[in-house]
Amino acid sequence: MLPTNLGQSLAVLKHRDFTLFFSALLVAAVGSQIQNFANILQIYDLTHSPFQIGLTGLARAIPLIGLSLIGGVIADRMDRRRLIMMTQAGSCGLALLLAALSATETLQVWHIYAVTVVGSALTALNAPARGAMIPGLVDREHLMPAFALNSTTWQLANIVGPSIAGVAVAIGGFTATYLLNGAALGITLICMAIIRPRPTEARRRQSTFKSIKEGLAFVRFRSIILALLAMDSAAMLFGTYRVVLPSIGDQLGLTTQQLGLLFAAPGVGSLVGAAFVMGLGNVRYKGVIIVGAILAYCAGLVLLAISPWFLLALLAGGLLEFFDSLQATPRNALIQSMAPDEIRGRVESFRQMLTGGMPALGQVYMGGTASLLGPQLALIVGAFTCAAAVIGIASGRRDIRDRDLGEEPQPIAGPAGPSLASAPHS
């Protein structure tokens, strides 16, 4: 049964434009992970401080939280493909700047923070457009497989990116590593340039404030979206673990290449998780699966904390992202299936604000906690805090246990007012 469903899910790749879109995001994600890994290593080389590594999370979180809703408004107003291309071109320029600073040996920690802030602002502006484009590239019955496959871009990047970066830093230094990201973003621009998404209906023009208000009103009306995102936020705020991996690597006596593998191991688990979700097809009880997967993620944090050997730490990292993928894919598909196209960018921007901002804030939390308590105890405390929050949220929401959660199309407005669109989904 599983292979049959997986084969049916992979049929989404018959959509030419989605395949190009998937390829563009995959290459960009690999480049991003290469640069992120190089940033972490460079800061650690300069400071040997988990807290200063964690500050990159703060630099990433501020623009994501502050600009994501604006990005959603822009995604619902302008050509989404063009928006993605413009912001990716800006990211390419940032990669080349880091390469130049590294080549001239003038790079300082604050340069990395500044580039991270600007890069995160560009991400905040284009991420809602990326998510909102998918329903316009595939048929509705392929929406769940499309989101599952789309999630594998980051999983594959988490495998390939750190592995490439570890070798690139060891052989060519930081300059060559940043140039690799610049080249990857160039390939992304080429792929995006030849995509031809389906035409969409003209969108209503209104003030930015009213646009944001309308998007937030829909999310408030469909409060199950808030519950799902709150559980994920708890996991990402208290359970973001990558910031402590260099410290764990030091304690385990790992080489740079082994540390690259430790960063890549979660990507393997996440890729397996995404394939598992695609193999399941359009499962029922998505809310129950999400809750169970987040609790299993908490258990993975504890396993990583108590791992005395390299191989066990690799296994823990793989399990962490397996369970994260198992909850993220149905959650994202649920949210997008509930949102009509004309408001989809704003709904996606709210999701991005939390799912992108909380891991960044989680880096600050975990970096600070690890500096005070040590990486192992910080992971354990985060795991138990996350589990308590998830159990509390899930116990108060009976609809999370609904068999057919998210199957019915939803209007934009609630019962108190007329809907602006009734809801055919593209």
C-alpha positions as CSV (number, residue, x, y, z in Angstrom):
1,M,0.0,0.0,0.0
2,L,2.7,2.4,0.9
3,P,4.7,2.2,-2.3
4,T,1.5,2.6,-4.4
5,N,0.5,5.7,-2.5
6,L,4.1,7.0,-2.8
7,G,4.0,6.5,-6.6
8,Q,0.7,8.3,-6.8
9,S,2.1,11.2,-4.8
10,L,5.2,11.5,-7.0
11,A,2.8,12.0,-9.9
12,V,2.8,15.7,-8.9
13,L,6.1,16.0,-10.7
14,K,4.2,15.6,-14.0
15,H,3.3,19.2,-13.5
16,R,6.2,20.9,-15.4
17,D,6.0,24.2,-13.6
18,F,5.9,22.6,-10.1
19,T,9.0,20.5,-11.0
20,L,10.8,23.7,-12.0
21,F,9.6,25.4,-8.8
22,F,10.7,22.5,-6.7
23,S,14.1,22.4,-8.4
24,A,14.6,26.2,-7.9
25,L,13.8,26.0,-4.2
26,L,15.9,22.9,-3.7
27,V,19.0,24.5,-5.1
28,A,18.4,27.7,-3.2
29,A,17.9,25.7,0.0
30,V,21.1,23.8,-0.4
31,G,22.9,27.1,-0.9
32,S,21.3,28.6,2.2
33,Q,22.3,25.6,4.3
34,I,25.9,25.9,3.0
35,Q,26.0,29.5,4.1
36,N,24.3,28.9,7.4
37,F,26.8,26.2,8.3
38,A,29.7,28.4,7.3
39,N,28.3,31.2,9.4
40,I,28.0,29.0,12.5
41,L,31.6,27.6,12.0
42,Q,33.0,31.1,11.4
43,I,31.4,32.6,14.5
44,Y,32.4,29.6,16.6
45,D,36.0,29.9,15.3
46,L,36.0,33.6,16.2
47,T,34.3,33.4,19.6
48,H,33.8,29.8,20.8
49,S,30.5,31.0,22.2
50,P,27.2,29.2,21.8
51,F,25.4,32.4,22.9
52,Q,27.0,34.4,20.1
53,I,26.0,31.7,17.6
54,G,22.5,31.9,19.1
55,L,22.4,35.7,18.4
56,T,22.2,34.8,14.7
57,G,18.8,33.5,15.6
58,L,17.8,36.9,17.0
59,A,19.1,38.6,13.8
60,R,17.0,36.2,11.8
61,A,13.9,36.5,14.0
62,I,13.4,40.2,14.1
63,P,12.8,40.7,10.3
64,L,10.8,37.4,10.0
65,I,8.4,38.5,12.7
66,G,8.3,42.1,11.7
67,L,8.0,41.8,8.0
68,S,6.2,38.5,7.3
69,L,2.7,40.0,7.3
70,I,3.9,42.7,4.9
71,G,5.3,39.9,2.7
72,G,1.8,38.3,2.7
73,V,0.2,41.5,1.6
74,I,2.7,41.8,-1.2
75,A,2.3,38.2,-2.2
76,D,-1.5,38.8,-2.6
77,R,-1.0,41.9,-4.7
78,M,1.9,41.3,-7.1
79,D,3.3,38.6,-9.4
80,R,4.5,36.0,-6.9
81,R,7.2,34.6,-9.2
82,R,8.6,38.0,-9.9
83,L,8.7,38.8,-6.1
84,I,10.7,35.5,-5.5
85,M,13.2,36.3,-8.2
86,M,13.8,39.9,-6.9
87,T,14.5,38.7,-3.4
88,Q,16.6,35.8,-4.5
89,A,18.8,38.1,-6.5
90,G,19.3,40.2,-3.3
91,S,20.3,37.1,-1.4
92,C,22.9,36.3,-4.1
93,G,24.4,39.7,-3.6
94,L,24.7,39.0,0.2
95,A,26.5,35.7,-0.4
96,L,29.0,37.5,-2.7
97,L,29.5,40.2,0.0
98,L,30.4,37.5,2.6
99,A,32.8,35.9,0.1
100,A,34.5,39.3,-0.5
101,L,34.9,40.0,3.2
102,S,36.3,36.5,3.8
103,A,38.7,36.8,0.9
104,T,40.1,40.1,2.2
105,E,40.2,38.8,5.8
106,T,38.2,41.7,7.0
107,L,35.1,39.8,8.1
108,Q,33.9,40.2,11.7
109,V,31.1,38.7,13.6
110,W,28.9,41.8,13.2
111,H,29.1,41.4,9.5
112,I,27.5,38.0,9.7
113,Y,24.8,39.4,12.0
114,A,24.1,42.3,9.5
115,V,24.0,40.0,6.5
116,T,21.7,37.7,8.4
117,V,19.3,40.5,9.2
118,V,19.1,41.6,5.6
119,G,18.8,38.0,4.3
120,S,16.1,37.3,6.8
121,A,14.2,40.4,5.7
122,L,14.3,39.1,2.1
123,T,13.1,35.7,3.2
124,A,10.2,37.3,5.1
125,L,9.1,39.1,1.9
126,N,9.3,36.0,-0.4
127,A,8.3,33.1,1.9
128,P,4.6,33.8,1.7
129,A,4.8,34.0,-2.1
130,R,6.6,30.6,-2.2
131,G,4.0,28.8,-0.2
132,A,1.1,30.6,-1.9
133,M,2.3,29.7,-5.4
134,I,2.0,26.0,-4.9
135,P,-1.8,25.7,-5.2
136,G,-1.5,27.5,-8.5
137,L,1.0,25.0,-9.9
138,V,-0.9,21.7,-9.2
139,D,-4.4,20.3,-9.1
140,R,-6.2,20.3,-5.7
141,E,-5.9,16.5,-5.4
142,H,-2.1,16.9,-5.6
143,L,-1.9,19.6,-2.9
144,M,-0.9,17.3,0.0
145,P,1.8,15.5,-2.1
146,A,3.0,18.9,-3.4
147,F,3.5,20.2,0.1
148,A,5.2,17.0,1.2
149,L,7.6,17.1,-1.7
150,N,8.1,20.8,-1.2
151,S,9.1,20.2,2.4
152,T,11.8,17.8,1.2
153,T,13.7,20.7,-0.3
154,W,14.8,21.7,3.2
155,Q,15.3,18.1,4.2
156,L,17.6,17.4,1.2
157,A,19.3,20.7,1.8
158,N,19.9,19.8,5.4
159,I,21.6,16.6,4.2
160,V,23.6,18.0,1.3
161,G,24.3,21.5,2.4
162,P,26.2,20.9,5.6
163,S,28.1,18.0,4.1
164,I,29.2,20.2,1.2
165,A,30.0,23.1,3.5
166,G,32.1,20.9,5.8
167,V,34.2,19.8,2.9
168,A,34.3,23.2,1.3
169,V,35.4,25.0,4.4
170,A,38.1,22.3,5.1
171,I,39.4,22.5,1.5
172,G,38.6,25.9,0.1
173,G,38.0,28.1,3.2
174,F,35.0,30.3,3.8
175,T,35.4,32.4,0.6
176,A,34.8,29.4,-1.6
177,T,31.9,28.2,0.6
178,Y,30.0,31.5,0.3
179,L,30.7,31.6,-3.5
180,L,28.9,28.2,-3.7
181,N,25.8,29.8,-2.3
182,G,26.0,32.6,-4.8
183,A,26.2,30.1,-7.7
184,A,23.2,28.1,-6.3
185,L,21.1,31.3,-6.2
186,G,22.0,32.0,-9.8
187,I,20.7,28.6,-10.8
188,T,17.5,29.3,-8.8
189,L,16.9,32.5,-10.8
190,I,17.2,30.7,-14.1
191,C,14.6,28.0,-13.0
192,M,12.2,30.7,-11.7
193,A,12.5,32.7,-15.0
194,I,11.0,29.9,-17.1
195,I,8.1,29.0,-14.8
196,R,4.7,29.9,-16.2
197,P,2.1,29.7,-13.3
198,R,-1.6,29.6,-14.0
199,P,-3.2,33.0,-14.3
200,T,-5.1,34.2,-11.2
201,E,-8.1,36.3,-10.9
202,A,-7.6,40.1,-10.3
203,R,-7.3,40.8,-6.6
204,R,-9.1,43.5,-4.7
205,R,-7.0,46.5,-3.9
206,Q,-7.2,47.9,-0.3
207,S,-4.9,49.5,2.2
208,T,-2.1,47.5,3.7
209,F,-3.6,47.8,7.2
210,K,-7.0,46.4,5.9
211,S,-5.3,43.6,4.1
212,I,-3.4,42.5,7.2
213,K,-6.5,42.9,9.3
214,E,-8.5,40.7,6.9
215,G,-5.8,38.0,6.9
216,L,-5.6,38.0,10.7
217,A,-9.5,37.9,11.0
218,F,-9.6,34.8,8.9
219,V,-6.9,33.1,11.1
220,R,-8.8,34.1,14.2
221,F,-12.1,32.8,12.8
222,R,-10.4,29.5,11.9
223,S,-8.8,29.2,15.3
224,I,-7.6,25.7,14.7
225,I,-4.8,27.3,12.7
226,L,-3.7,29.2,15.8
227,A,-3.7,25.9,17.8
228,L,-1.7,24.1,15.2
229,L,0.9,26.9,15.0
230,A,1.0,27.3,18.7
231,M,2.1,23.7,19.2
232,D,4.8,24.0,16.5
233,S,5.9,27.3,18.1
234,A,6.4,25.6,21.4
235,A,8.6,22.9,19.7
236,M,10.7,25.5,17.8
237,L,11.1,27.9,20.7
238,F,12.1,25.4,23.3
239,G,13.5,22.7,21.1
240,T,15.7,24.4,18.5
241,Y,18.9,22.3,18.9
242,R,21.2,23.1,16.0
243,V,22.8,26.0,17.9
244,V,24.3,23.5,20.5
245,L,25.6,21.0,18.0
246,P,29.1,22.6,17.8
247,S,29.3,22.3,21.6
248,I,28.1,18.7,21.5
249,G,30.6,18.0,18.7
250,D,33.4,19.4,20.9
251,Q,32.4,17.1,23.8
252,L,32.3,14.1,21.5
253,G,35.6,15.1,19.9
254,L,34.3,15.4,16.4
255,T,36.2,16.6,13.3
256,T,34.9,19.3,11.1
257,Q,33.7,16.7,8.6
258,Q,32.0,14.7,11.4
259,L,30.3,17.8,12.6
260,G,29.1,18.4,9.0
261,L,27.6,14.9,9.1
262,L,25.9,15.7,12.5
263,F,24.3,18.7,10.9
264,A,23.3,16.7,7.9
265,A,21.8,13.7,9.8
266,P,18.5,15.6,10.7
267,G,18.1,16.2,6.9
268,V,18.2,12.4,6.3
269,G,15.5,11.8,8.9
270,S,13.4,14.7,7.6
271,L,13.6,13.3,4.1
272,V,12.5,9.9,5.2
273,G,9.7,11.5,7.1
274,A,8.5,13.5,4.1
275,A,8.6,10.3,2.0
276,F,6.7,8.5,4.7
277,V,4.0,11.2,4.6
278,M,3.7,11.0,0.8
279,G,3.4,7.2,1.1
280,L,0.5,7.5,3.5
281,G,-1.4,9.7,1.0
282,N,-4.3,11.8,2.3
283,V,-4.5,10.5,5.8
284,R,-7.3,11.1,8.3
285,Y,-6.8,12.3,11.9
286,K,-4.1,14.8,10.8
287,G,-4.4,16.7,14.1
288,V,-3.7,13.5,16.1
289,I,-0.7,12.8,14.0
290,I,0.7,16.3,14.5
291,V,0.3,16.1,18.3
292,G,2.0,12.7,18.5
293,A,4.8,13.7,16.2
294,I,5.7,16.8,18.3
295,L,5.7,14.7,21.5
296,A,8.0,12.2,19.8
297,Y,10.2,15.2,18.8
298,C,10.5,16.1,22.4
299,A,11.7,12.5,23.1
300,G,14.3,12.9,20.4
301,L,15.7,16.0,22.1
302,V,16.3,14.0,25.3
303,L,18.0,11.2,23.3
304,L,20.3,13.8,21.7
305,A,21.1,15.2,25.1
306,I,22.1,11.9,26.7
307,S,24.0,10.5,23.6
308,P,27.5,9.5,24.6
309,W,28.6,8.4,21.1
310,F,28.7,10.0,17.7
311,L,26.6,7.4,16.0
312,L,23.8,7.7,18.6
313,A,23.9,11.5,18.2
314,L,23.5,10.9,14.5
315,L,20.5,8.7,15.1
316,A,18.9,11.2,17.5
317,G,19.4,14.0,14.9
318,G,17.7,11.9,12.3
319,L,14.8,11.0,14.5
320,L,14.3,14.7,15.5
321,E,13.7,15.8,11.9
322,F,11.7,12.7,11.0
323,F,9.1,13.6,13.6
324,D,9.3,17.3,12.7
325,S,8.5,16.4,9.1
326,L,5.7,14.1,10.2
327,Q,4.0,17.1,11.9
328,A,5.0,19.9,9.5
329,T,3.7,18.5,6.2
330,P,0.1,17.8,7.3
331,R,0.0,21.0,9.2
332,N,1.1,23.1,6.2
333,A,-1.3,21.3,3.9
334,L,-4.2,21.8,6.4
335,I,-3.5,25.5,6.6
336,Q,-3.3,26.1,2.9
337,S,-6.4,23.9,2.2
338,M,-8.4,26.1,4.5
339,A,-7.4,29.4,2.8
340,P,-9.0,30.7,-0.4
341,D,-6.5,31.9,-3.0
342,E,-7.2,35.6,-2.7
343,I,-6.1,35.5,1.0
344,R,-3.6,32.6,0.8
345,G,-0.5,34.8,0.8
346,R,-1.5,36.6,4.0
347,V,-2.4,33.3,5.8
348,E,0.9,31.9,4.6
349,S,2.7,35.0,5.9
350,F,1.2,34.5,9.4
351,R,2.3,30.9,9.3
352,Q,5.8,31.9,8.1
353,M,6.0,34.6,10.8
354,L,5.7,31.9,13.5
355,T,7.3,28.9,11.9
356,G,10.2,31.0,10.7
357,G,10.5,33.4,13.6
358,M,10.2,30.9,16.5
359,P,13.2,28.7,15.5
360,A,15.2,31.9,15.2
361,L,14.1,33.0,18.7
362,G,14.7,29.4,19.8
363,Q,18.3,29.8,18.9
364,V,18.7,32.7,21.3
365,Y,16.8,30.8,24.0
366,M,18.8,27.6,23.5
367,G,22.1,29.4,23.1
368,G,21.6,31.3,26.3
369,T,20.3,28.3,28.2
370,A,23.2,26.2,27.0
371,S,25.6,28.8,28.2
372,L,24.1,28.7,31.7
373,L,23.2,25.0,32.1
374,G,25.3,23.3,29.4
375,P,24.0,21.9,26.1
376,Q,22.7,18.6,27.5
377,L,20.6,20.0,30.3
378,A,19.3,22.8,28.0
379,L,18.0,20.2,25.6
380,I,16.2,18.3,28.4
381,V,14.6,21.4,29.9
382,G,13.4,22.4,26.4
383,A,12.0,19.0,25.7
384,F,9.9,18.9,28.9
385,T,8.7,22.5,28.5
386,C,7.6,21.8,24.9
387,A,5.8,18.6,25.9
388,A,3.9,20.3,28.6
389,A,2.8,23.1,26.3
390,V,1.7,20.7,23.5
391,I,-0.3,18.5,25.9
392,G,-2.0,21.6,27.4
393,I,-3.0,23.0,23.9
394,A,-4.2,19.6,22.5
395,S,-6.2,18.8,25.6
396,G,-8.3,22.0,25.2
397,R,-9.1,21.5,21.5
398,R,-11.5,18.6,20.6
399,D,-11.4,19.6,16.9
400,I,-7.7,18.5,16.8
401,R,-9.0,14.9,17.1
402,D,-11.5,15.3,14.2
403,R,-11.2,12.6,11.6
404,D,-11.7,14.9,8.6
405,L,-10.0,18.0,9.9
406,G,-9.4,20.5,7.1
407,E,-11.4,18.7,4.4
408,E,-14.2,21.3,4.1
409,P,-13.5,24.6,2.2
410,Q,-13.7,27.7,4.4
411,P,-15.0,31.2,3.6
412,I,-12.9,34.2,4.4
413,A,-15.2,35.8,7.0
414,G,-16.9,34.2,10.0
415,P,-20.5,33.9,10.8
416,A,-20.8,37.6,11.8
417,G,-20.2,38.9,8.3
418,P,-20.5,37.9,4.7
419,S,-17.7,36.1,3.1
420,L,-15.6,37.8,0.5
421,A,-15.1,34.6,-1.4
422,S,-16.7,31.3,-0.8
423,A,-14.0,29.3,-1.5
424,P,-13.0,27.4,-4.5
425,H,-9.4,26.4,-4.1
426,S,-7.1,26.6,-7.0
